Amino acid sequence: MPTTIQEIYTQMIRALPPEERLRLATLILNDLVQQDVGVVDQRDTWTEQDQLDLVAFSLCSAATGYCENDELAE
């Protein structure tokens, strides 16, 4: 029987299909949010510039499938 998190992941979780792994991840994350555990650092927030950079990259990536870093600086 697996005894560490890595062993559990390797022997049990990795064998699941991607849809089931995503479902498991969702269950785990939702449980953590409901428990309001201190593990989740809520001080990390995205600045307006971070959000603008993400939108610019996403739009560029969607339009071309590839985005140069120089394009984000504009």
CHARMM internal coordinates of N, CA and C (Angstrom, degrees):
IC EDIT
DIST 1 N 1 CA 1.4521
DIST 1 CA 1 C 1.5296
ANGL 1 N 1 CA 1 C 109.43
DIST 1 C 2 N 1.3535
ANGL 1 CA 1 C 2 N 116.98
DIHE 1 N 1 CA 1 C 2 N 134.68
DIST 2 N 2 CA 1.4658
ANGL 1 C 2 N 2 CA 119.63
DIHE 1 CA 1 C 2 N 2 CA -178.84
DIST 2 CA 2 C 1.5290
ANGL 2 N 2 CA 2 C 111.43
DIHE 1 C 2 N 2 CA 2 C -64.21
DIST 2 C 3 N 1.3188
ANGL 2 CA 2 C 3 N 115.37
DIHE 2 N 2 CA 2 C 3 N 142.83
DIST 3 N 3 CA 1.4666
ANGL 2 C 3 N 3 CA 119.22
DIHE 2 CA 2 C 3 N 3 CA -176.92
DIST 3 CA 3 C 1.5253
ANGL 3 N 3 CA 3 C 113.21
DIHE 2 C 3 N 3 CA 3 C -116.68
DIST 3 C 4 N 1.3153
ANGL 3 CA 3 C 4 N 118.89
DIHE 3 N 3 CA 3 C 4 N -19.81
DIST 4 N 4 CA 1.4552
ANGL 3 C 4 N 4 CA 120.35
DIHE 3 CA 3 C 4 N 4 CA 179.19
DIST 4 CA 4 C 1.5263
ANGL 4 N 4 CA 4 C 109.44
DIHE 3 C 4 N 4 CA 4 C -113.40
DIST 4 C 5 N 1.2999
ANGL 4 CA 4 C 5 N 115.36
DIHE 4 N 4 CA 4 C 5 N 161.98
DIST 5 N 5 CA 1.4664
ANGL 4 C 5 N 5 CA 120.90
DIHE 4 CA 4 C 5 N 5 CA 178.72
DIST 5 CA 5 C 1.5292
ANGL 5 N 5 CA 5 C 109.92
DIHE 4 C 5 N 5 CA 5 C -59.10
DIST 5 C 6 N 1.3332
ANGL 5 CA 5 C 6 N 116.80
DIHE 5 N 5 CA 5 C 6 N -42.07
DIST 6 N 6 CA 1.4677
ANGL 5 C 6 N 6 CA 120.15
DIHE 5 CA 5 C 6 N 6 CA 179.52
DIST 6 CA 6 C 1.5260
ANGL 6 N 6 CA 6 C 110.97
DIHE 5 C 6 N 6 CA 6 C -61.93
DIST 6 C 7 N 1.3203
ANGL 6 CA 6 C 7 N 117.42
DIHE 6 N 6 CA 6 C 7 N -41.27
DIST 7 N 7 CA 1.4642
ANGL 6 C 7 N 7 CA 120.27
DIHE 6 CA 6 C 7 N 7 CA 178.52
DIST 7 CA 7 C 1.5326
ANGL 7 N 7 CA 7 C 111.21
DIHE 6 C 7 N 7 CA 7 C -65.82
DIST 7 C 8 N 1.3236
ANGL 7 CA 7 C 8 N 116.50
DIHE 7 N 7 CA 7 C 8 N -41.83
DIST 8 N 8 CA 1.4687
ANGL 7 C 8 N 8 CA 119.91
DIHE 7 CA 7 C 8 N 8 CA 177.66
DIST 8 CA 8 C 1.5176
ANGL 8 N 8 CA 8 C 109.95
DIHE 7 C 8 N 8 CA 8 C -60.12
DIST 8 C 9 N 1.3361
ANGL 8 CA 8 C 9 N 115.41
DIHE 8 N 8 CA 8 C 9 N -46.07
DIST 9 N 9 CA 1.4650
ANGL 8 C 9 N 9 CA 119.07
DIHE 8 CA 8 C 9 N 9 CA 179.95
DIST 9 CA 9 C 1.5327
ANGL 9 N 9 CA 9 C 110.69
DIHE 8 C 9 N 9 CA 9 C -61.64
DIST 9 C 10 N 1.3157
ANGL 9 CA 9 C 10 N 116.54
DIHE 9 N 9 CA 9 C 10 N -49.17
DIST 10 N 10 CA 1.4577
ANGL 9 C 10 N 10 CA 120.96
DIHE 9 CA 9 C 10 N 10 CA -176.22
DIST 10 CA 10 C 1.5202
ANGL 10 N 10 CA 10 C 112.33
DIHE 9 C 10 N 10 CA 10 C -63.64
DIST 10 C 11 N 1.3212
ANGL 10 CA 10 C 11 N 117.00
DIHE 10 N 10 CA 10 C 11 N -44.60
DIST 11 N 11 CA 1.4541
ANGL 10 C 11 N 11 CA 120.73
DIHE 10 CA 10 C 11 N 11 CA -173.94
DIST 11 CA 11 C 1.5237
ANGL 11 N 11 CA 11 C 113.88
DIHE 10 C 11 N 11 CA 11 C -84.83
DIST 11 C 12 N 1.3231
ANGL 11 CA 11 C 12 N 118.00
DIHE 11 N 11 CA 11 C 12 N -29.02
DIST 12 N 12 CA 1.4566
ANGL 11 C 12 N 12 CA 119.40
DIHE 11 CA 11 C 12 N 12 CA -172.27
DIST 12 CA 12 C 1.5260
ANGL 12 N 12 CA 12 C 113.53
DIHE 11 C 12 N 12 CA 12 C -117.49
DIST 12 C 13 N 1.2982
ANGL 12 CA 12 C 13 N 117.30
DIHE 12 N 12 CA 12 C 13 N -50.53
DIST 13 N 13 CA 1.4598
ANGL 12 C 13 N 13 CA 121.16
DIHE 12 CA 12 C 13 N 13 CA -171.92
DIST 13 CA 13 C 1.5251
ANGL 13 N 13 CA 13 C 111.58
DIHE 12 C 13 N 13 CA 13 C -74.38
DIST 13 C 14 N 1.3208
ANGL 13 CA 13 C 14 N 117.01
DIHE 13 N 13 CA 13 C 14 N -45.22
DIST 14 N 14 CA 1.4610
ANGL 13 C 14 N 14 CA 120.64
DIHE 13 CA 13 C 14 N 14 CA -177.57
DIST 14 CA 14 C 1.5288
ANGL 14 N 14 CA 14 C 111.84
DIHE 13 C 14 N 14 CA 14 C -59.28
DIST 14 C 15 N 1.3156
ANGL 14 CA 14 C 15 N 117.46
DIHE 14 N 14 CA 14 C 15 N -27.46
DIST 15 N 15 CA 1.4654
ANGL 14 C 15 N 15 CA 121.73
DIHE 14 CA 14 C 15 N 15 CA -179.13
DIST 15 CA 15 C 1.5347
ANGL 15 N 15 CA 15 C 112.62
DIHE 14 C 15 N 15 CA 15 C -74.12
DIST 15 C 16 N 1.3214
ANGL 15 CA 15 C 16 N 116.58
DIHE 15 N 15 CA 15 C 16 N -17.31
DIST 16 N 16 CA 1.4640
ANGL 15 C 16 N 16 CA 120.06
DIHE 15 CA 15 C 16 N 16 CA -179.30
DIST 16 CA 16 C 1.5264
ANGL 16 N 16 CA 16 C 110.75
DIHE 15 C 16 N 16 CA 16 C -72.00
DIST 16 C 17 N 1.3294
ANGL 16 CA 16 C 17 N 117.36
DIHE 16 N 16 CA 16 C 17 N 152.11
DIST 17 N 17 CA 1.4668
ANGL 16 C 17 N 17 CA 119.45
DIHE 16 CA 16 C 17 N 17 CA 173.73
DIST 17 CA 17 C 1.5341
ANGL 17 N 17 CA 17 C 110.33
DIHE 16 C 17 N 17 CA 17 C -65.68
DIST 17 C 18 N 1.3253
ANGL 17 CA 17 C 18 N 117.53
DIHE 17 N 17 CA 17 C 18 N 155.21
DIST 18 N 18 CA 1.4773
ANGL 17 C 18 N 18 CA 120.55
DIHE 17 CA 17 C 18 N 18 CA -177.49
DIST 18 CA 18 C 1.5284
ANGL 18 N 18 CA 18 C 113.62
DIHE 17 C 18 N 18 CA 18 C -52.58
DIST 18 C 19 N 1.3236
ANGL 18 CA 18 C 19 N 117.54
DIHE 18 N 18 CA 18 C 19 N -39.34
DIST 19 N 19 CA 1.4688
ANGL 18 C 19 N 19 CA 119.78
DIHE 18 CA 18 C 19 N 19 CA -178.71
DIST 19 CA 19 C 1.5254
ANGL 19 N 19 CA 19 C 111.09
DIHE 18 C 19 N 19 CA 19 C -61.72
DIST 19 C 20 N 1.3304
ANGL 19 CA 19 C 20 N 116.09
DIHE 19 N 19 CA 19 C 20 N -40.45
DIST 20 N 20 CA 1.4594
ANGL 19 C 20 N 20 CA 120.01
DIHE 19 CA 19 C 20 N 20 CA -179.82
DIST 20 CA 20 C 1.5242
ANGL 20 N 20 CA 20 C 111.57
DIHE 19 C 20 N 20 CA 20 C -71.25
DIST 20 C 21 N 1.3349
ANGL 20 CA 20 C 21 N 117.14
DIHE 20 N 20 CA 20 C 21 N -35.58
DIST 21 N 21 CA 1.4720
ANGL 20 C 21 N 21 CA 119.62
DIHE 20 CA 20 C 21 N 21 CA 177.29
DIST 21 CA 21 C 1.5194
ANGL 21 N 21 CA 21 C 110.24
DIHE 20 C 21 N 21 CA 21 C -65.32
DIST 21 C 22 N 1.3449
ANGL 21 CA 21 C 22 N 116.78
DIHE 21 N 21 CA 21 C 22 N -40.73
DIST 22 N 22 CA 1.4669
ANGL 21 C 22 N 22 CA 119.65
DIHE 21 CA 21 C 22 N 22 CA 177.57
DIST 22 CA 22 C 1.5302
ANGL 22 N 22 CA 22 C 110.66
DIHE 21 C 22 N 22 CA 22 C -64.93
DIST 22 C 23 N 1.3090
ANGL 22 CA 22 C 23 N 116.37
DIHE 22 N 22 CA 22 C 23 N -38.64
DIST 23 N 23 CA 1.4560
ANGL 22 C 23 N 23 CA 120.58
DIHE 22 CA 22 C 23 N 23 CA 178.38
DIST 23 CA 23 C 1.5334
ANGL 23 N 23 CA 23 C 110.23
DIHE 22 C 23 N 23 CA 23 C -63.79
DIST 23 C 24 N 1.3201
ANGL 23 CA 23 C 24 N 116.89
DIHE 23 N 23 CA 23 C 24 N -42.40
DIST 24 N 24 CA 1.4600
ANGL 23 C 24 N 24 CA 121.40
DIHE 23 CA 23 C 24 N 24 CA 177.34
DIST 24 CA 24 C 1.5274
ANGL 24 N 24 CA 24 C 111.00
DIHE 23 C 24 N 24 CA 24 C -63.32
DIST 24 C 25 N 1.3267
ANGL 24 CA 24 C 25 N 116.73
DIHE 24 N 24 CA 24 C 25 N -44.11
DIST 25 N 25 CA 1.4676
ANGL 24 C 25 N 25 CA 120.57
DIHE 24 CA 24 C 25 N 25 CA 178.58
DIST 25 CA 25 C 1.5269
ANGL 25 N 25 CA 25 C 110.46
DIHE 24 C 25 N 25 CA 25 C -60.16
DIST 25 C 26 N 1.3224
ANGL 25 CA 25 C 26 N 117.04
DIHE 25 N 25 CA 25 C 26 N -41.52
DIST 26 N 26 CA 1.4622
ANGL 25 C 26 N 26 CA 121.60
DIHE 25 CA 25 C 26 N 26 CA 178.44
DIST 26 CA 26 C 1.5213
ANGL 26 N 26 CA 26 C 110.71
DIHE 25 C 26 N 26 CA 26 C -62.24
DIST 26 C 27 N 1.3338
ANGL 26 CA 26 C 27 N 116.37
DIHE 26 N 26 CA 26 C 27 N -44.64
DIST 27 N 27 CA 1.4627
ANGL 26 C 27 N 27 CA 119.60
DIHE 26 CA 26 C 27 N 27 CA 178.80
DIST 27 CA 27 C 1.5281
ANGL 27 N 27 CA 27 C 111.54
DIHE 26 C 27 N 27 CA 27 C -60.52
DIST 27 C 28 N 1.3250
ANGL 27 CA 27 C 28 N 116.01
DIHE 27 N 27 CA 27 C 28 N -43.71
DIST 28 N 28 CA 1.4685
ANGL 27 C 28 N 28 CA 120.28
DIHE 27 CA 27 C 28 N 28 CA -179.16
DIST 28 CA 28 C 1.5274
ANGL 28 N 28 CA 28 C 110.43
DIHE 27 C 28 N 28 CA 28 C -64.36
DIST 28 C 29 N 1.3291
ANGL 28 CA 28 C 29 N 117.10
DIHE 28 N 28 CA 28 C 29 N -47.77
DIST 29 N 29 CA 1.4652
ANGL 28 C 29 N 29 CA 120.43
DIHE 28 CA 28 C 29 N 29 CA -178.04
DIST 29 CA 29 C 1.5225
ANGL 29 N 29 CA 29 C 111.93
DIHE 28 C 29 N 29 CA 29 C -65.43
DIST 29 C 30 N 1.3225
ANGL 29 CA 29 C 30 N 117.04
DIHE 29 N 29 CA 29 C 30 N -41.75
DIST 30 N 30 CA 1.4687
ANGL 29 C 30 N 30 CA 119.86
DIHE 29 CA 29 C 30 N 30 CA 177.47
DIST 30 CA 30 C 1.5177
ANGL 30 N 30 CA 30 C 111.17
DIHE 29 C 30 N 30 CA 30 C -62.40
DIST 30 C 31 N 1.3173
ANGL 30 CA 30 C 31 N 117.11
DIHE 30 N 30 CA 30 C 31 N -38.48
DIST 31 N 31 CA 1.4539
ANGL 30 C 31 N 31 CA 120.85
DIHE 30 CA 30 C 31 N 31 CA 177.96
DIST 31 CA 31 C 1.5271
ANGL 31 N 31 CA 31 C 111.24
DIHE 30 C 31 N 31 CA 31 C -64.03
DIST 31 C 32 N 1.3231
ANGL 31 CA 31 C 32 N 116.81
DIHE 31 N 31 CA 31 C 32 N -41.44
DIST 32 N 32 CA 1.4660
ANGL 31 C 32 N 32 CA 120.31
DIHE 31 CA 31 C 32 N 32 CA 178.49
DIST 32 CA 32 C 1.5189
ANGL 32 N 32 CA 32 C 111.37
DIHE 31 C 32 N 32 CA 32 C -64.44
DIST 32 C 33 N 1.3175
ANGL 32 CA 32 C 33 N 116.86
DIHE 32 N 32 CA 32 C 33 N -40.28
DIST 33 N 33 CA 1.4623
ANGL 32 C 33 N 33 CA 120.37
DIHE 32 CA 32 C 33 N 33 CA 179.40
DIST 33 CA 33 C 1.5230
ANGL 33 N 33 CA 33 C 110.34
DIHE 32 C 33 N 33 CA 33 C -64.85
DIST 33 C 34 N 1.3195
ANGL 33 CA 33 C 34 N 117.23
DIHE 33 N 33 CA 33 C 34 N -42.60
DIST 34 N 34 CA 1.4594
ANGL 33 C 34 N 34 CA 120.81
DIHE 33 CA 33 C 34 N 34 CA -179.37
DIST 34 CA 34 C 1.5292
ANGL 34 N 34 CA 34 C 111.67
DIHE 33 C 34 N 34 CA 34 C -65.47
DIST 34 C 35 N 1.3228
ANGL 34 CA 34 C 35 N 116.47
DIHE 34 N 34 CA 34 C 35 N -33.11
DIST 35 N 35 CA 1.4610
ANGL 34 C 35 N 35 CA 120.12
DIHE 34 CA 34 C 35 N 35 CA 179.68
DIST 35 CA 35 C 1.5200
ANGL 35 N 35 CA 35 C 111.67
DIHE 34 C 35 N 35 CA 35 C -80.15
DIST 35 C 36 N 1.3427
ANGL 35 CA 35 C 36 N 116.60
DIHE 35 N 35 CA 35 C 36 N -14.66
DIST 36 N 36 CA 1.4624
ANGL 35 C 36 N 36 CA 122.41
DIHE 35 CA 35 C 36 N 36 CA -178.36
DIST 36 CA 36 C 1.5266
ANGL 36 N 36 CA 36 C 111.02
DIHE 35 C 36 N 36 CA 36 C 52.09
DIST 36 C 37 N 1.3243
ANGL 36 CA 36 C 37 N 115.09
DIHE 36 N 36 CA 36 C 37 N 47.70
DIST 37 N 37 CA 1.4601
ANGL 36 C 37 N 37 CA 120.06
DIHE 36 CA 36 C 37 N 37 CA -179.23
DIST 37 CA 37 C 1.5241
ANGL 37 N 37 CA 37 C 110.68
DIHE 36 C 37 N 37 CA 37 C -72.29
DIST 37 C 38 N 1.3123
ANGL 37 CA 37 C 38 N 115.13
DIHE 37 N 37 CA 37 C 38 N 152.26
DIST 38 N 38 CA 1.4532
ANGL 37 C 38 N 38 CA 120.85
DIHE 37 CA 37 C 38 N 38 CA -179.38
DIST 38 CA 38 C 1.5121
ANGL 38 N 38 CA 38 C 113.99
DIHE 37 C 38 N 38 CA 38 C -73.32
DIST 38 C 39 N 1.3245
ANGL 38 CA 38 C 39 N 117.96
DIHE 38 N 38 CA 38 C 39 N -1.83
DIST 39 N 39 CA 1.4644
ANGL 38 C 39 N 39 CA 120.95
DIHE 38 CA 38 C 39 N 39 CA -179.55
DIST 39 CA 39 C 1.5262
ANGL 39 N 39 CA 39 C 110.23
DIHE 38 C 39 N 39 CA 39 C -67.69
DIST 39 C 40 N 1.3282
ANGL 39 CA 39 C 40 N 115.78
DIHE 39 N 39 CA 39 C 40 N -32.91
DIST 40 N 40 CA 1.4571
ANGL 39 C 40 N 40 CA 120.62
DIHE 39 CA 39 C 40 N 40 CA -178.73
DIST 40 CA 40 C 1.5253
ANGL 40 N 40 CA 40 C 107.35
DIHE 39 C 40 N 40 CA 40 C -82.70
DIST 40 C 41 N 1.3193
ANGL 40 CA 40 C 41 N 115.92
DIHE 40 N 40 CA 40 C 41 N 115.49
DIST 41 N 41 CA 1.4573
ANGL 40 C 41 N 41 CA 121.12
DIHE 40 CA 40 C 41 N 41 CA -179.30
DIST 41 CA 41 C 1.5168
ANGL 41 N 41 CA 41 C 108.90
DIHE 40 C 41 N 41 CA 41 C -83.56
DIST 41 C 42 N 1.3082
ANGL 41 CA 41 C 42 N 116.80
DIHE 41 N 41 CA 41 C 42 N 105.32
DIST 42 N 42 CA 1.4552
ANGL 41 C 42 N 42 CA 121.52
DIHE 41 CA 41 C 42 N 42 CA -175.69
DIST 42 CA 42 C 1.5304
ANGL 42 N 42 CA 42 C 111.46
DIHE 41 C 42 N 42 CA 42 C -85.78
DIST 42 C 43 N 1.3076
ANGL 42 CA 42 C 43 N 117.37
DIHE 42 N 42 CA 42 C 43 N -3.47
DIST 43 N 43 CA 1.4634
ANGL 42 C 43 N 43 CA 119.39
DIHE 42 CA 42 C 43 N 43 CA 178.82
DIST 43 CA 43 C 1.5139
ANGL 43 N 43 CA 43 C 111.92
DIHE 42 C 43 N 43 CA 43 C -75.58
DIST 43 C 44 N 1.3279
ANGL 43 CA 43 C 44 N 116.33
DIHE 43 N 43 CA 43 C 44 N -22.19
DIST 44 N 44 CA 1.4563
ANGL 43 C 44 N 44 CA 119.23
DIHE 43 CA 43 C 44 N 44 CA 179.57
DIST 44 CA 44 C 1.5189
ANGL 44 N 44 CA 44 C 109.22
DIHE 43 C 44 N 44 CA 44 C -75.67
DIST 44 C 45 N 1.3030
ANGL 44 CA 44 C 45 N 115.41
DIHE 44 N 44 CA 44 C 45 N 110.10
DIST 45 N 45 CA 1.4604
ANGL 44 C 45 N 45 CA 119.61
DIHE 44 CA 44 C 45 N 45 CA 178.41
DIST 45 CA 45 C 1.5135
ANGL 45 N 45 CA 45 C 109.04
DIHE 44 C 45 N 45 CA 45 C -123.85
DIST 45 C 46 N 1.3060
ANGL 45 CA 45 C 46 N 114.85
DIHE 45 N 45 CA 45 C 46 N 157.70
DIST 46 N 46 CA 1.4577
ANGL 45 C 46 N 46 CA 120.75
DIHE 45 CA 45 C 46 N 46 CA 178.65
DIST 46 CA 46 C 1.5230
ANGL 46 N 46 CA 46 C 108.73
DIHE 45 C 46 N 46 CA 46 C -88.18
DIST 46 C 47 N 1.3110
ANGL 46 CA 46 C 47 N 114.94
DIHE 46 N 46 CA 46 C 47 N 131.10
DIST 47 N 47 CA 1.4513
ANGL 46 C 47 N 47 CA 118.96
DIHE 46 CA 46 C 47 N 47 CA 175.06
DIST 47 CA 47 C 1.5217
ANGL 47 N 47 CA 47 C 108.68
DIHE 46 C 47 N 47 CA 47 C -75.44
DIST 47 C 48 N 1.3124
ANGL 47 CA 47 C 48 N 115.70
DIHE 47 N 47 CA 47 C 48 N 167.54
DIST 48 N 48 CA 1.4700
ANGL 47 C 48 N 48 CA 119.46
DIHE 47 CA 47 C 48 N 48 CA 176.84
DIST 48 CA 48 C 1.5251
ANGL 48 N 48 CA 48 C 110.22
DIHE 47 C 48 N 48 CA 48 C -60.65
DIST 48 C 49 N 1.3426
ANGL 48 CA 48 C 49 N 117.15
DIHE 48 N 48 CA 48 C 49 N -37.29
DIST 49 N 49 CA 1.4602
ANGL 48 C 49 N 49 CA 120.38
DIHE 48 CA 48 C 49 N 49 CA 178.48
DIST 49 CA 49 C 1.5174
ANGL 49 N 49 CA 49 C 111.45
DIHE 48 C 49 N 49 CA 49 C -65.69
DIST 49 C 50 N 1.3383
ANGL 49 CA 49 C 50 N 117.57
DIHE 49 N 49 CA 49 C 50 N -39.65
DIST 50 N 50 CA 1.4672
ANGL 49 C 50 N 50 CA 120.67
DIHE 49 CA 49 C 50 N 50 CA 175.93
DIST 50 CA 50 C 1.5241
ANGL 50 N 50 CA 50 C 110.42
DIHE 49 C 50 N 50 CA 50 C -58.08
DIST 50 C 51 N 1.3170
ANGL 50 CA 50 C 51 N 115.87
DIHE 50 N 50 CA 50 C 51 N -44.76
DIST 51 N 51 CA 1.4592
ANGL 50 C 51 N 51 CA 120.56
DIHE 50 CA 50 C 51 N 51 CA -179.04
DIST 51 CA 51 C 1.5269
ANGL 51 N 51 CA 51 C 111.24
DIHE 50 C 51 N 51 CA 51 C -65.41
DIST 51 C 52 N 1.3245
ANGL 51 CA 51 C 52 N 116.92
DIHE 51 N 51 CA 51 C 52 N -41.39
DIST 52 N 52 CA 1.4664
ANGL 51 C 52 N 52 CA 120.61
DIHE 51 CA 51 C 52 N 52 CA 178.27
DIST 52 CA 52 C 1.5256
ANGL 52 N 52 CA 52 C 110.94
DIHE 51 C 52 N 52 CA 52 C -63.85
DIST 52 C 53 N 1.3315
ANGL 52 CA 52 C 53 N 116.73
DIHE 52 N 52 CA 52 C 53 N -41.00
DIST 53 N 53 CA 1.4619
ANGL 52 C 53 N 53 CA 120.71
DIHE 52 CA 52 C 53 N 53 CA 177.90
DIST 53 CA 53 C 1.5189
ANGL 53 N 53 CA 53 C 111.24
DIHE 52 C 53 N 53 CA 53 C -62.86
DIST 53 C 54 N 1.3249
ANGL 53 CA 53 C 54 N 116.71
DIHE 53 N 53 CA 53 C 54 N -42.05
DIST 54 N 54 CA 1.4558
ANGL 53 C 54 N 54 CA 120.90
DIHE 53 CA 53 C 54 N 54 CA 178.87
DIST 54 CA 54 C 1.5275
ANGL 54 N 54 CA 54 C 111.30
DIHE 53 C 54 N 54 CA 54 C -63.07
DIST 54 C 55 N 1.3228
ANGL 54 CA 54 C 55 N 116.77
DIHE 54 N 54 CA 54 C 55 N -44.22
DIST 55 N 55 CA 1.4637
ANGL 54 C 55 N 55 CA 120.45
DIHE 54 CA 54 C 55 N 55 CA 178.87
DIST 55 CA 55 C 1.5248
ANGL 55 N 55 CA 55 C 110.13
DIHE 54 C 55 N 55 CA 55 C -63.55
DIST 55 C 56 N 1.3224
ANGL 55 CA 55 C 56 N 117.18
DIHE 55 N 55 CA 55 C 56 N -44.67
DIST 56 N 56 CA 1.4638
ANGL 55 C 56 N 56 CA 120.65
DIHE 55 CA 55 C 56 N 56 CA -179.88
DIST 56 CA 56 C 1.5238
ANGL 56 N 56 CA 56 C 111.00
DIHE 55 C 56 N 56 CA 56 C -61.02
DIST 56 C 57 N 1.3205
ANGL 56 CA 56 C 57 N 116.40
DIHE 56 N 56 CA 56 C 57 N -44.97
DIST 57 N 57 CA 1.4548
ANGL 56 C 57 N 57 CA 119.58
DIHE 56 CA 56 C 57 N 57 CA 179.45
DIST 57 CA 57 C 1.5213
ANGL 57 N 57 CA 57 C 110.97
DIHE 56 C 57 N 57 CA 57 C -64.85
DIST 57 C 58 N 1.3276
ANGL 57 CA 57 C 58 N 116.75
DIHE 57 N 57 CA 57 C 58 N -43.42
DIST 58 N 58 CA 1.4650
ANGL 57 C 58 N 58 CA 120.55
DIHE 57 CA 57 C 58 N 58 CA -179.32
DIST 58 CA 58 C 1.5185
ANGL 58 N 58 CA 58 C 111.37
DIHE 57 C 58 N 58 CA 58 C -61.29
DIST 58 C 59 N 1.3168
ANGL 58 CA 58 C 59 N 116.72
DIHE 58 N 58 CA 58 C 59 N -45.06
DIST 59 N 59 CA 1.4652
ANGL 58 C 59 N 59 CA 120.36
DIHE 58 CA 58 C 59 N 59 CA 179.72
DIST 59 CA 59 C 1.5254
ANGL 59 N 59 CA 59 C 111.07
DIHE 58 C 59 N 59 CA 59 C -64.67
DIST 59 C 60 N 1.3174
ANGL 59 CA 59 C 60 N 115.96
DIHE 59 N 59 CA 59 C 60 N -43.44
DIST 60 N 60 CA 1.4573
ANGL 59 C 60 N 60 CA 120.48
DIHE 59 CA 59 C 60 N 60 CA 179.24
DIST 60 CA 60 C 1.5273
ANGL 60 N 60 CA 60 C 110.20
DIHE 59 C 60 N 60 CA 60 C -64.00
DIST 60 C 61 N 1.3075
ANGL 60 CA 60 C 61 N 116.03
DIHE 60 N 60 CA 60 C 61 N -44.64
DIST 61 N 61 CA 1.4529
ANGL 60 C 61 N 61 CA 120.60
DIHE 60 CA 60 C 61 N 61 CA -179.11
DIST 61 CA 61 C 1.5227
ANGL 61 N 61 CA 61 C 111.33
DIHE 60 C 61 N 61 CA 61 C -64.14
DIST 61 C 62 N 1.3200
ANGL 61 CA 61 C 62 N 116.75
DIHE 61 N 61 CA 61 C 62 N -41.40
DIST 62 N 62 CA 1.4651
ANGL 61 C 62 N 62 CA 120.62
DIHE 61 CA 61 C 62 N 62 CA 179.25
DIST 62 CA 62 C 1.5232
ANGL 62 N 62 CA 62 C 111.19
DIHE 61 C 62 N 62 CA 62 C -66.13
DIST 62 C 63 N 1.3242
ANGL 62 CA 62 C 63 N 116.79
DIHE 62 N 62 CA 62 C 63 N -35.93
DIST 63 N 63 CA 1.4663
ANGL 62 C 63 N 63 CA 120.96
DIHE 62 CA 62 C 63 N 63 CA -176.95
DIST 63 CA 63 C 1.5178
ANGL 63 N 63 CA 63 C 112.28
DIHE 62 C 63 N 63 CA 63 C -76.21
DIST 63 C 64 N 1.3247
ANGL 63 CA 63 C 64 N 116.54
DIHE 63 N 63 CA 63 C 64 N -35.42
DIST 64 N 64 CA 1.4637
ANGL 63 C 64 N 64 CA 118.98
DIHE 63 CA 63 C 64 N 64 CA -172.70
DIST 64 CA 64 C 1.5184
ANGL 64 N 64 CA 64 C 113.95
DIHE 63 C 64 N 64 CA 64 C -119.80
DIST 64 C 65 N 1.3126
ANGL 64 CA 64 C 65 N 116.64
DIHE 64 N 64 CA 64 C 65 N -18.15
DIST 65 N 65 CA 1.4558
ANGL 64 C 65 N 65 CA 119.88
DIHE 64 CA 64 C 65 N 65 CA -175.37
DIST 65 CA 65 C 1.5164
ANGL 65 N 65 CA 65 C 111.45
DIHE 64 C 65 N 65 CA 65 C 81.32
DIST 65 C 66 N 1.2987
ANGL 65 CA 65 C 66 N 117.30
DIHE 65 N 65 CA 65 C 66 N -3.14
DIST 66 N 66 CA 1.4636
ANGL 65 C 66 N 66 CA 122.27
DIHE 65 CA 65 C 66 N 66 CA -179.14
DIST 66 CA 66 C 1.5126
ANGL 66 N 66 CA 66 C 108.50
DIHE 65 C 66 N 66 CA 66 C -157.96
DIST 66 C 67 N 1.3078
ANGL 66 CA 66 C 67 N 117.13
DIHE 66 N 66 CA 66 C 67 N 140.69
DIST 67 N 67 CA 1.4629
ANGL 66 C 67 N 67 CA 119.76
DIHE 66 CA 66 C 67 N 67 CA -176.37
DIST 67 CA 67 C 1.5282
ANGL 67 N 67 CA 67 C 109.80
DIHE 66 C 67 N 67 CA 67 C -136.42
DIST 67 C 68 N 1.3096
ANGL 67 CA 67 C 68 N 116.55
DIHE 67 N 67 CA 67 C 68 N 128.62
DIST 68 N 68 CA 1.4615
ANGL 67 C 68 N 68 CA 121.82
DIHE 67 CA 67 C 68 N 68 CA 176.06
DIST 68 CA 68 C 1.5194
ANGL 68 N 68 CA 68 C 109.15
DIHE 67 C 68 N 68 CA 68 C -79.72
DIST 68 C 69 N 1.3217
ANGL 68 CA 68 C 69 N 118.42
DIHE 68 N 68 CA 68 C 69 N 146.26
DIST 69 N 69 CA 1.4536
ANGL 68 C 69 N 69 CA 122.04
DIHE 68 CA 68 C 69 N 69 CA 177.03
DIST 69 CA 69 C 1.5225
ANGL 69 N 69 CA 69 C 111.22
DIHE 68 C 69 N 69 CA 69 C -61.80
DIST 69 C 70 N 1.3333
ANGL 69 CA 69 C 70 N 118.17
DIHE 69 N 69 CA 69 C 70 N -31.85
DIST 70 N 70 CA 1.4573
ANGL 69 C 70 N 70 CA 121.75
DIHE 69 CA 69 C 70 N 70 CA -179.34
DIST 70 CA 70 C 1.5228
ANGL 70 N 70 CA 70 C 111.39
DIHE 69 C 70 N 70 CA 70 C -61.29
DIST 70 C 71 N 1.3138
ANGL 70 CA 70 C 71 N 117.60
DIHE 70 N 70 CA 70 C 71 N -30.22
DIST 71 N 71 CA 1.4505
ANGL 70 C 71 N 71 CA 121.12
DIHE 70 CA 70 C 71 N 71 CA -177.96
DIST 71 CA 71 C 1.5244
ANGL 71 N 71 CA 71 C 111.21
DIHE 70 C 71 N 71 CA 71 C -69.82
DIST 71 C 72 N 1.3204
ANGL 71 CA 71 C 72 N 118.28
DIHE 71 N 71 CA 71 C 72 N -26.92
DIST 72 N 72 CA 1.4409
ANGL 71 C 72 N 72 CA 122.20
DIHE 71 CA 71 C 72 N 72 CA 179.47
DIST 72 CA 72 C 1.5208
ANGL 72 N 72 CA 72 C 111.95
DIHE 71 C 72 N 72 CA 72 C -74.29
DIST 72 C 73 N 1.3160
ANGL 72 CA 72 C 73 N 117.14
DIHE 72 N 72 CA 72 C 73 N -26.47
DIST 73 N 73 CA 1.4477
ANGL 72 C 73 N 73 CA 121.67
DIHE 72 CA 72 C 73 N 73 CA -176.00
DIST 73 CA 73 C 1.5260
ANGL 73 N 73 CA 73 C 112.78
DIHE 72 C 73 N 73 CA 73 C -73.53
DIST 73 C 74 N 1.3081
ANGL 73 CA 73 C 74 N 117.09
DIHE 73 N 73 CA 73 C 74 N -15.24
DIST 74 N 74 CA 1.4783
ANGL 73 C 74 N 74 CA 120.25
DIHE 73 CA 73 C 74 N 74 CA -176.12
DIST 74 CA 74 C 1.4922
ANGL 74 N 74 CA 74 C 113.12
DIHE 73 C 74 N 74 CA 74 C -70.35
END
COOR INIT
IC SEED 1 N 1 CA 1 C
IC BUILD
